[in-house]
Amino acid sequence: MTGERKWPHLEADGVEWEVRVVPGSDGMEASQEPGQEVIEFVCLDGSRRVRQVAVPAGAIREMDEVALRTAYRKARPIGGDHYGRPGKRPVDAP
């Protein structure tokens, strides 16, 4: 990839993940605490499902690799349960 990356990347579980903030997740959802946003880990080769976790708003700007790795371990795949078993995917999931 040429130039500067827009979002941080993380190597975990043998694949590379891009870490993004979910648009509109800045405390707008009923399941979130105010002042939090959802970040998602997107597998760049598409072999794994997207994982999401709530973090304090703006935290992604301050996260180093250790903090990203910690958030990754807390994140859960969307469309399944916390054990990673498949389930019903949300209608707005890509």
N, CA, C and O of each residue as an XYZ file, in Angstrom:
376
protein
N       0.844     -1.180      0.000
C       0.000      0.000      0.000
C       0.885      1.237      0.000
O       1.817      1.338      0.797
N       0.602      2.153     -0.870
C       1.410      3.358     -0.936
C       0.762      4.463     -0.121
O      -0.455      4.492      0.063
N       1.596      5.370      0.360
C       1.066      6.480      1.143
C       0.749      6.076      2.570
O       1.034      4.961      3.006
N       0.156      7.008      3.275
C      -0.189      6.791      4.674
C      -1.537      6.095      4.798
O      -2.469      6.403      4.056
N      -1.640      5.170      5.721
C      -2.899      4.463      5.964
C      -3.851      5.364      6.724
O      -3.446      6.124      7.604
N      -5.129      5.266      6.370
C      -6.142      6.055      7.066
C      -6.440      5.460      8.438
O      -6.616      6.191      9.412
N      -6.497      4.124      8.512
C      -6.836      3.430      9.746
C      -5.658      2.560     10.178
O      -4.884      2.106      9.335
N      -5.515      2.321     11.488
C      -4.439      1.441     11.952
C      -4.658      0.000     11.497
O      -5.789     -0.430     11.270
N      -3.565     -0.728     11.370
C      -3.620     -2.148     11.018
C      -3.000     -2.956     12.152
O      -2.162     -2.460     12.906
N      -3.430     -4.210     12.253
C      -2.952     -5.094     13.312
C      -2.820     -6.497     12.749
O      -3.712     -6.971     12.045
N      -1.731     -7.153     13.048
C      -1.542     -8.564     12.679
C      -1.942     -9.397     13.892
O      -1.348     -9.270     14.962
N      -2.957    -10.256     13.719
C      -3.432    -11.111     14.819
C      -4.056    -12.371     14.242
O      -4.706    -12.328     13.198
N      -3.859    -13.472     14.914
C      -4.407    -14.766     14.502
C      -4.015    -15.125     13.070
O      -4.779    -15.766     12.349
N      -2.821    -14.706     12.672
C      -2.290    -15.078     11.361
C      -2.808    -14.282     10.179
O      -2.506    -14.624      9.035
N      -3.584    -13.225     10.421
C      -4.085    -12.382      9.333
C      -3.929    -10.908      9.710
O      -3.716    -10.572     10.875
N      -4.038    -10.044      8.712
C      -3.949     -8.611      8.965
C      -5.349     -8.024      9.059
O      -6.221     -8.328      8.245
N      -5.549     -7.180     10.062
C      -6.839     -6.551     10.326
C      -6.702     -5.043     10.195
O      -5.692     -4.469     10.603
N      -7.719     -4.397      9.624
C      -7.799     -2.944      9.624
C      -8.769     -2.568     10.733
O      -9.834     -3.171     10.864
N      -8.400     -1.570     11.533
C      -9.212     -1.155     12.668
C      -9.920      0.144     12.296
O      -9.264      1.137     11.981
N     -11.249      0.148     12.329
C     -12.046      1.306     11.913
C     -13.054      1.674     12.998
O     -13.437      0.842     13.821
N     -13.470      2.927     12.980
C     -14.576      3.372     13.820
C     -15.851      3.183     13.011
O     -15.915      3.580     11.848
N     -16.860      2.582     13.619
C     -18.145      2.386     12.953
C     -18.849      3.738     12.880
O     -19.071      4.367     13.915
N     -19.205      4.199     11.680
C     -19.869      5.509     11.555
C     -21.166      5.561     12.360
O     -21.950      4.611     12.363
N     -21.376      6.681     13.038
C     -22.607      6.871     13.804
C     -22.652      6.120     15.117
O     -23.718      6.004     15.721
N     -21.506      5.600     15.579
C     -21.517      4.797     16.810
C     -21.099      5.592     18.034
O     -20.778      5.002     19.066
N     -21.094      6.900     17.947
C     -20.618      7.737     19.049
C     -21.676      7.962     20.123
O     -22.079      9.095     20.385
N     -22.119      6.873     20.740
C     -23.082      6.955     21.825
C     -24.521      6.993     21.362
O     -25.416      7.208     22.179
N     -24.779      6.792     20.076
C     -26.125      6.889     19.521
C     -26.940      5.618     19.734
O     -28.170      5.677     19.749
N     -26.291      4.483     19.898
C     -27.018      3.227     20.016
C     -27.448      2.991     21.455
O     -26.718      3.322     22.390
N     -28.625      2.422     21.630
C     -29.187      2.215     22.967
C     -28.337      1.287     23.816
O     -28.334      1.409     25.041
N     -27.607      0.351     23.188
C     -26.828     -0.623     23.939
C     -25.484     -0.063     24.402
O     -24.764     -0.736     25.140
N     -25.139      1.130     23.992
C     -23.858      1.727     24.348
C     -24.004      2.734     25.476
O     -25.052      3.355     25.655
N     -22.944      2.874     26.215
C     -22.866      3.917     27.224
C     -22.549      5.239     26.510
O     -21.864      5.231     25.487
N     -23.034      6.367     27.028
C     -22.650      7.652     26.431
C     -21.130      7.823     26.480
O     -20.478      7.391     27.431
N     -20.583      8.451     25.454
C     -19.145      8.681     25.415
C     -18.353      7.503     24.884
O     -17.126      7.487     24.991
N     -19.022      6.525     24.319
C     -18.336      5.379     23.729
C     -18.618      5.330     22.236
O     -19.600      5.895     21.754
N     -17.739      4.641     21.512
C     -17.949      4.372     20.099
C     -17.553      2.934     19.825
O     -16.833      2.316     20.610
N     -18.019      2.414     18.724
C     -17.717      1.036     18.353
C     -16.579      1.051     17.352
O     -16.613      1.778     16.359
N     -15.570      0.235     17.627
C     -14.526      0.033     16.622
C     -14.679     -1.383     16.095
O     -15.115     -2.289     16.806
N     -14.309     -1.552     14.832
C     -14.404     -2.875     14.234
C     -13.069     -3.260     13.632
O     -12.309     -2.421     13.148
N     -12.812     -4.544     13.677
C     -11.614     -5.130     13.097
C     -12.056     -5.862     11.842
O     -12.831     -6.816     11.912
N     -11.563     -5.412     10.692
C     -11.955     -5.968      9.399
C     -10.770     -6.740      8.838
O      -9.697     -6.173      8.629
N     -10.961     -8.026      8.595
C      -9.912     -8.876      8.043
C      -9.677     -8.463      6.589
O     -10.609     -8.465      5.785
N      -8.444     -8.112      6.252
C      -8.164     -7.581      4.922
C      -8.304     -8.618      3.815
O      -8.609     -8.257      2.678
N      -8.089     -9.895      4.117
C      -8.236    -10.899      3.051
C      -9.636    -11.517      3.018
O      -9.912    -12.383      2.188
N     -10.516    -11.075      3.917
C     -11.903    -11.524      3.914
C     -12.130    -12.933      4.453
O     -13.231    -13.470      4.325
N     -11.116    -13.531      5.047
C     -11.252    -14.909      5.527
C     -11.907    -15.016      6.905
O     -12.291    -16.109      7.323
N     -12.033    -13.912      7.602
C     -12.643    -13.911      8.937
C     -13.748    -12.874      8.992
O     -13.736    -11.901      8.238
N     -14.704    -13.085      9.887
C     -15.791    -12.130     10.055
C     -15.323    -10.893     10.804
O     -14.363    -10.939     11.573
N     -16.013     -9.794     10.567
C     -15.732     -8.538     11.255
C     -15.964     -8.732     12.750
O     -16.916     -9.394     13.162
N     -15.083     -8.147     13.554
C     -15.209     -8.183     15.015
C     -15.433     -6.771     15.506
O     -14.844     -5.835     14.964
N     -16.279     -6.585     16.531
C     -16.575     -5.253     17.050
C     -16.472     -5.220     18.571
O     -16.688     -6.218     19.258
N     -16.130     -4.024     19.072
C     -16.059     -3.796     20.508
C     -16.289     -2.308     20.767
O     -15.906     -1.470     19.950
N     -16.913     -1.975     21.901
C     -17.109     -0.579     22.304
C     -15.895     -0.113     23.091
O     -15.375     -0.834     23.944
N     -15.451      1.104     22.794
C     -14.316      1.723     23.477
C     -14.684      3.176     23.773
O     -15.644      3.694     23.203
N     -13.934      3.843     24.657
C     -14.215      5.265     24.884
C     -14.081      6.051     23.573
O     -13.205      5.766     22.756
N     -14.950      7.032     23.387
C     -14.930      7.842     22.163
C     -13.550      8.478     21.972
O     -12.981      9.047     22.903
N     -13.029      8.373     20.759
C     -11.732      8.952     20.424
C     -10.536      8.108     20.808
O      -9.400      8.496     20.536
N     -10.756      6.976     21.427
C      -9.646      6.146     21.918
C      -8.764      5.608     20.799
O      -7.570      5.393     21.006
N      -9.333      5.388     19.617
C      -8.554      4.789     18.540
C      -7.348      5.655     18.165
O      -6.320      5.136     17.731
N      -7.475      6.965     18.332
C      -6.356      7.870     18.001
C      -5.172      7.682     18.937
O      -4.029      7.945     18.562
N      -5.445      7.228     20.152
C      -4.405      7.087     21.168
C      -3.874      5.663     21.300
O      -2.897      5.435     22.013
N      -4.505      4.699     20.622
C      -4.146      3.286     20.817
C      -2.827      2.928     20.145
O      -2.613      3.200     18.963
N      -1.944      2.306     20.936
C      -0.731      1.736     20.366
C      -1.015      0.263     20.044
O      -2.150     -0.191     20.189
N      -0.009     -0.473     19.616
C      -0.241     -1.860     19.215
C      -0.733     -2.721     20.376
O      -1.576     -3.594     20.172
N      -0.233     -2.498     21.567
C      -0.680     -3.277     22.729
C      -2.163     -3.015     23.002
O      -2.922     -3.953     23.246
N      -2.577     -1.750     22.963
C      -3.981     -1.415     23.201
C      -4.879     -1.978     22.099
O      -5.979     -2.454     22.379
N      -4.414     -1.926     20.849
C      -5.187     -2.506     19.746
C      -5.346     -4.005     19.925
O      -6.426     -4.554     19.707
N      -4.266     -4.666     20.324
C      -4.314     -6.118     20.517
C      -5.270     -6.478     21.669
O      -5.998     -7.467     21.587
N      -5.262     -5.681     22.725
C      -6.169     -5.908     23.848
C      -7.621     -5.732     23.405
O      -8.480     -6.544     23.750
N      -7.893     -4.673     22.642
C      -9.246     -4.448     22.130
C      -9.657     -5.576     21.189
O     -10.809     -6.009     21.208
N      -8.726     -6.054     20.367
C      -9.023     -7.159     19.445
C      -9.457     -8.399     20.222
O     -10.418     -9.068     19.842
N      -8.759     -8.701     21.298
C      -9.102     -9.890     22.097
C     -10.468     -9.757     22.758
O     -11.130    -10.765     23.007
N     -10.903     -8.534     23.045
C     -12.219     -8.307     23.645
C     -13.327     -8.275     22.590
O     -14.490     -8.529     22.902
N     -12.968     -7.967     21.351
C     -13.958     -7.834     20.274
C     -14.571     -9.193     19.952
O     -13.915    -10.229     20.065
N     -15.833     -9.170     19.552
C     -16.554    -10.387     19.199
C     -17.006    -10.300     17.756
O     -17.339     -9.220     17.268
N     -17.020    -11.440     17.068
C     -17.498    -11.426     15.680
C     -18.970    -11.023     15.622
O     -19.770    -11.447     16.456
N     -19.320    -10.202     14.632
C     -20.729     -9.870     14.472
C     -21.428    -11.031     13.776
O     -20.816    -11.772     13.007
N     -22.691    -11.173     14.051
C     -23.459    -12.235     13.412
C     -23.315    -13.583     14.075
O     -23.737    -14.589     13.506
N     -22.737    -13.639     15.252
C     -22.599    -14.897     15.971
C     -22.578    -14.622     17.458
O     -22.787    -13.489     17.891
N     -22.328    -15.649     18.231
C     -22.246    -15.437     19.667
C     -20.790    -15.204     20.066
O     -19.906    -15.180     19.209
N     -20.541    -15.033     21.353
C     -19.189    -14.690     21.786
C     -18.207    -15.861     21.688
O     -17.018    -15.682     21.952
N     -18.679    -17.054     21.315
C     -17.789    -18.173     21.069
C     -17.402    -18.253     19.594
O     -16.618    -19.119     19.203
N     -17.954    -17.344     18.766
C     -17.631    -17.332     17.352
C     -18.499    -18.240     16.508
O     -18.249    -18.415     15.316
N     -19.536    -18.828     17.133
C     -20.440    -19.676     16.361
C     -21.330    -18.802     15.492
O     -21.753    -17.728     15.919
N     -21.616    -19.254     14.276
C     -22.457    -18.421     13.403
C     -23.859    -18.265     13.963
O     -24.368    -19.120     14.688
N     -24.450    -17.167     13.609
C     -25.811    -16.881     14.039
C     -26.477    -15.992     13.023
O     -25.975    -15.828     11.911
N     -27.580    -15.427     13.384
C     -28.293    -14.544     12.479
C     -27.517    -13.233     12.362
O     -27.235    -12.578     13.366
N     -27.175    -12.856     11.134
C     -26.439    -11.616     10.907
C     -27.391    -10.428     10.934
O     -28.524    -10.537     10.466
N     -26.949     -9.292     11.475
C     -27.785     -8.103     11.454
C     -28.076     -7.692     10.011
O     -27.241     -7.886      9.128
N     -29.247     -7.129      9.777
C     -29.640     -6.770      8.414
C     -28.741     -5.695      7.816
O     -28.631     -5.605      6.593
N     -28.095     -4.876      8.649
C     -27.235     -3.819      8.126
C     -25.760     -4.231      8.040
O     -24.911     -3.402      7.711
N     -25.446     -5.489      8.330
C     -24.059     -5.971      8.248
C     -23.651     -6.165      6.804
O     -24.445     -6.640      5.992
N     -22.406     -5.797      6.470
C     -21.935     -5.983      5.081
C     -21.756     -7.445      4.730
O     -21.368     -7.767      3.607
